[in-house]
Amino acid sequence: MRGDDLLRRLAPYAGILGGLLLFAAAGVALVVGTASPALVWLLIAAGLLLLFFVVTDPQVVVNALKLRGVRYGSNAGLMTVVFIGIFIVINFLAVKHNVQWDFTQSGRYTLSSATVKLVKGLKQPVHIIAFYAKGPGGQSSGESAAKLLLQRYTALSHEISVTFVDPDVNPALARQYHVTVSPTIVVTSNGHEDAVQLAAEQDISSAIENVIEGKTPVVYFLTGNGEPSLQPASGPSFSSLVSFLKKNNLQAKPLSLLTVSAIPSDAAAVVEAAPTTPYSPKEKEILLSYLEHGGHVLYFAEPFGKVDMNWLLKPFGLSVSEGLVADLSPSGSLPNQPQAIVIQAYDRGSVVKHQLPPGVYLDATSINVPAKPPAGVTVEPIAQTSQQSFLVTNPKATAINPATDKRGPFAIAVSAEKPVASATAKPAATPTPSPAGPGSSPSTGAVSRLVVFGSTLFATDQVLTANPSIGEGNSEAAAAALQWLTESPNHIVIPTKTPADRSMVLVGWQSNALVFVNTLFVPAIVLFAGVVVWLRRR
């Protein structure tokens, strides 16, 4: 037998084997999804076998192509190849450009604009490790929801990568990141890390911001003069607000002016709330010097306060009134509680840059804003009452007296700022901290800032824990003020996304109409149509 006859006999088998190898290569490509070495070798082998088949006996291929069935089959095959090609292109575009639609009214499944801006602006890799322990059935509570949330982050930026780890299977990695509770989500970047327990947008975005910036602003709450505690207590306390600030990448620490000679240098802001015992001359000097040299202070006032703190507000031209604000407007206060002021919308300005949820200010006093602030001072109202509000100046009064009580509107939250004296006298292209005076620890050295809230109760556990929606709104208002005070313009504060209430309340006639339509009208229409059809057939 001649060699060319042997090759012709082997050619069909080579063609069949080449086709099978090509089919296997397609299967590997679909399963693996990457150009693995096995895929490359399969394609090379299939190509060589098919080339051998065509070159050895090209006439067989030509004659086969002339057959009518082959022509029709080739057209069908071409259409199949085109369809598969279109399908592959669509899937490729879908992978490269992840698009989702959120049809909920509150945007419940959409990341906020603040998070989108943060993630899309990332310039360094951020790795998120989610530790979820598997339960008895092989499932972990909350893991599916966490995956869906984190997928929205990875879809925004290639700088974010996510890994889910079972701490029971990989205890070494859990120990490396000091994970003792499941679930725990660890966010790492450039040697910095932050851990959160909740798979919530606020927590994760704040953690990303924390590791990117590499620092957490410190806010000192003054103690030692009868102020509310930072821990849960039977009296007024700020524990819920402290927890909220921690989620927003702000660290709260207690500070007694009786034990220091100056405000610590790491203070981004200082909070004073309704002291019950007077300041000593030394304490006044420390706080005024700090504020004078570029410090930032948040002051929570209260009606008929036991300690006069207007000396702190006087440099900005502000003062706190002696009285309780009550609002008779239906939308300006809670039902039957005129002293519980409701702020539906805050005044947009330096402090409030986006819409905040409504806030409830329980037992608030008014803040006197001068018509003409002192030179260099900028004053902006944050929250104001309605025109149907009154200032009750008699602490023993049980009702509003429109004849004697002053009528509003009143400012119950105000911000103010002014440049420090040295920065005003010698302006520079790049502001630098001014020399610290006695007992001062300036945080910026360029601008002194002050925010005054007319209520202390609105930020305490007594109000924040009583109603979740009120607590969220009040906490966001306090966080927005501290965001401005700590000079964190890109700081993440996620607006509340409350699902819309779709329930329908029917009055008497509406309920009766619904019963009539369903029990009488619709059955009568069906019966009438049946009678008509029966008569026509007869």
Long-range contacts (C-beta under 8 A, 24 or more apart in sequence): 7-56, 8-56, 8-57, 10-56, 11-52, 11-53, 11-56, 11-57, 11-60, 12-53, 14-49, 14-50, 14-52, 14-53, 14-56, 15-49, 15-50, 15-53, 15-54, 17-49, 18-45, 18-46, 18-47, 18-48, 18-49, 18-50, 18-52, 18-53, 19-46, 19-50, 21-45, 21-46, 21-49, 22-46, 22-50, 98-155, 100-152, 100-155, 104-499, 104-500, 105-499, 105-500, 106-497, 106-498, 106-499, 106-500, 107-497, 108-497, 108-499, 109-148, 109-152, 110-152, 111-152, 111-153, 111-156, 111-201, 112-201, 112-205, 112-494, 112-495, 114-205, 114-354, 114-492, 114-493, 114-494, 115-153, 115-201, 115-205, 115-492, 115-494, 116-156, 117-490, 118-205, 118-208, 118-209, 118-490, 118-492, 119-153, 119-156, 119-157, 119-159, 119-160, 119-205, 119-208, 120-156, 120-157, 122-157, 122-159, 122-160, 122-208, 122-212, 123-159, 124-159, 124-189, 124-190, 124-212, 125-159, 125-160, 125-161, 125-189, 126-159, 126-160, 126-161, 126-187, 126-188, 126-189, 126-208, 126-211, 126-212, 127-160, 127-161, 127-162, 127-163, 127-187, 127-188, 127-189, 128-153, 128-160, 128-161, 128-162, 128-163, 128-185, 128-186, 128-187, 128-188, 128-204, 129-162, 129-163, 129-165, 129-173, 129-177, 129-185, 129-186, 129-188, 130-162, 130-163, 130-164, 130-165, 130-183, 130-184, 130-185, 130-186, 130-199, 131-165, 131-166, 131-167, 131-174, 131-177, 131-179, 131-182, 131-183, 131-184, 131-185, 131-186, 132-164, 132-165, 132-166, 132-182, 132-183, 133-166, 133-167, 133-168, 133-182, 133-183, 134-166, 134-168, 134-169, 140-166, 140-182, 140-183, 141-183, 142-183, 142-199, 143-183, 145-199, 146-183, 146-185, 146-199, 149-199, 149-200, 149-201, 149-204, 150-199, 150-204, 153-204, 160-208, 187-211, 190-214, 196-247, 201-494, 202-247, 202-248, 202-492, 202-494, 203-247, 205-492, 205-494, 206-247, 206-248, 206-249, 206-492, 207-249, 209-249, 209-490, 209-491, 209-492, 210-249, 216-249, 216-250, 216-251, 217-249, 217-250, 217-251, 217-268, 217-269, 217-486, 217-488, 218-251, 218-253, 218-264, 218-266, 218-267, 218-268, 219-245, 219-250, 219-251, 219-252, 219-253, 219-267, 219-268, 219-269, 219-270, 219-271, 219-482, 219-486, 220-252, 220-253, 220-254, 220-255, 220-263, 220-264, 220-267, 220-269, 220-270, 220-271, 221-252, 221-253, 221-254, 221-255, 221-270, 221-271, 221-273, 222-254, 222-255, 222-256, 222-257, 222-270, 222-271, 222-272, 222-273, 222-275, 222-287, 223-254, 223-255, 223-256, 224-256, 224-257, 224-258, 224-259, 225-275, 225-276, 225-277, 225-278, 225-279, 225-283, 225-307, 226-274, 226-275, 226-276, 226-277, 226-306, 227-272, 227-273, 227-274, 227-275, 227-276, 228-273, 228-274, 228-456, 228-460, 230-254, 232-461, 236-274, 236-456, 236-457, 236-460, 236-461, 236-462, 237-460, 237-461, 238-273, 238-459, 238-460, 238-461, 239-461, 240-460, 240-461, 240-464, 240-465, 240-471, 240-475, 241-459, 241-460, 241-461, 241-464, 241-475, 241-478, 244-464, 244-475, 244-478, 244-479, 245-478, 245-479, 245-482, 248-479, 248-483, 248-491, 248-492, 248-493, 249-491, 249-492, 250-479, 250-482, 250-486, 257-282, 257-283, 257-286, 257-287, 258-282, 258-283, 260-286, 261-286, 261-439, 262-286, 262-289, 262-290, 262-436, 262-439, 262-440, 262-441, 263-287, 263-290, 263-295, 263-440, 263-441, 264-441, 265-441, 267-295, 267-441, 267-443, 268-296, 268-443, 268-485, 268-486, 268-487, 269-296, 269-297, 269-298, 269-443, 269-482, 269-485, 269-486, 270-295, 270-296, 270-297, 270-298, 271-297, 271-298, 271-299, 271-300, 271-482, 272-297, 272-298, 272-299, 272-300, 272-309, 272-312, 273-299, 273-300, 273-456, 273-459, 274-300, 274-301, 274-302, 274-305, 274-306, 274-307, 274-456, 275-306, 275-307, 275-309, 276-306, 276-307, 277-306, 277-307, 278-307, 279-307, 282-439, 284-311, 285-438, 285-439, 286-439, 286-440, 287-312, 288-312, 288-315, 289-437, 289-438, 289-439, 289-440, 290-439, 290-440, 290-441, 290-442, 291-315, 291-448, 291-450, 292-420, 292-421, 292-437, 292-440, 292-448, 293-420, 293-434, 293-436, 293-437, 293-440, 293-442, 293-445, 293-448, 294-420, 294-423, 294-433, 294-434, 294-442, 294-443, 294-444, 294-445, 294-446, 294-447, 294-448, 295-440, 295-441, 295-442, 295-443, 295-448, 295-449, 296-443, 296-444, 296-448, 296-449, 296-450, 296-485, 296-486, 296-487, 297-449, 297-450, 297-451, 297-485, 298-450, 298-451, 298-452, 298-453, 298-478, 298-481, 298-482, 298-485, 299-450, 299-451, 299-452, 299-453, 300-453, 300-455, 300-456, 300-459, 301-365, 301-367, 301-452, 301-453, 301-454, 301-455, 301-456, 302-363, 302-365, 302-454, 302-455, 302-456, 302-457, 303-363, 303-364, 303-365, 303-395, 303-454, 304-365, 304-395, 305-365, 312-450, 313-450, 313-452, 315-374, 315-418, 315-448, 316-373, 316-374, 316-377, 316-379, 316-416, 316-418, 316-450, 317-369, 317-370, 317-373, 317-374, 317-377, 317-379, 317-416, 318-367, 318-368, 318-369, 318-370, 318-379, 318-414, 318-416, 318-450, 318-452, 319-367, 319-368, 320-365, 320-366, 320-367, 320-368, 320-452, 320-454, 321-365, 321-366, 321-367, 321-368, 321-391, 321-393, 321-410, 322-365, 322-393, 323-365, 323-366, 323-391, 323-392, 323-393, 323-406, 324-363, 324-364, 324-365, 324-391, 324-392, 324-395, 325-364, 325-365, 325-366, 325-385, 325-389, 325-390, 325-391, 325-392, 325-408, 325-410, 325-412, 325-454, 326-389, 326-390, 326-392, 326-400, 327-385, 327-386, 327-388, 327-389, 327-390, 327-408, 328-388, 328-389, 328-390, 328-400, 329-386, 329-387, 329-388, 329-389, 331-386, 332-385, 332-386, 332-388, 332-389, 334-360, 338-400, 339-363, 339-364, 341-385, 341-389, 341-412, 341-455, 343-383, 343-384, 343-412, 343-413, 343-477, 346-382, 346-383, 346-413, 346-477, 347-380, 347-381, 347-382, 347-383, 347-384, 349-380, 349-381, 349-382, 349-415, 350-380, 350-415, 350-417, 350-484, 351-380, 351-382, 351-415, 351-451, 351-480, 351-481, 351-483, 351-484, 352-382, 352-480, 353-480, 354-493, 354-495, 355-495, 356-473, 356-476, 356-477, 356-480, 356-495, 357-469, 357-472, 357-473, 357-476, 357-495, 357-496, 357-498, 358-473, 359-383, 359-458, 359-470, 359-473, 359-474, 359-477, 360-458, 360-463, 360-470, 360-473, 360-474, 361-412, 361-413, 361-453, 361-454, 361-455, 361-458, 362-455, 362-457, 362-458, 362-463, 363-455, 363-456, 363-457, 364-412, 364-453, 364-454, 364-455, 364-458, 365-391, 365-412, 365-454, 365-455, 366-391, 366-408, 366-410, 366-411, 366-412, 366-454, 367-410, 367-411, 367-412, 367-413, 367-414, 367-452, 367-454, 369-411, 369-414, 373-416, 374-418, 376-418, 376-419, 376-424, 377-416, 377-417, 377-418, 378-416, 378-417, 378-418, 379-414, 379-415, 379-416, 380-414, 380-415, 380-416, 381-411, 381-413, 381-414, 382-411, 382-413, 382-414, 382-415, 382-451, 382-477, 382-481, 383-411, 383-412, 383-413, 383-477, 384-408, 384-409, 384-410, 384-411, 384-412, 385-409, 385-410, 385-412, 410-454, 411-454, 412-453, 412-454, 412-455, 413-451, 413-452, 413-453, 413-454, 413-477, 413-481, 414-451, 414-452, 415-449, 415-450, 415-451, 415-452, 415-481, 415-484, 416-449, 416-450, 416-451, 416-452, 417-447, 417-448, 417-449, 417-450, 418-447, 418-448, 419-446, 419-447, 419-448, 420-445, 420-446, 420-447, 420-448, 423-447, 444-487, 449-484, 449-485, 451-481, 451-484, 451-485, 453-478, 453-481, 469-496, 469-498, 472-496
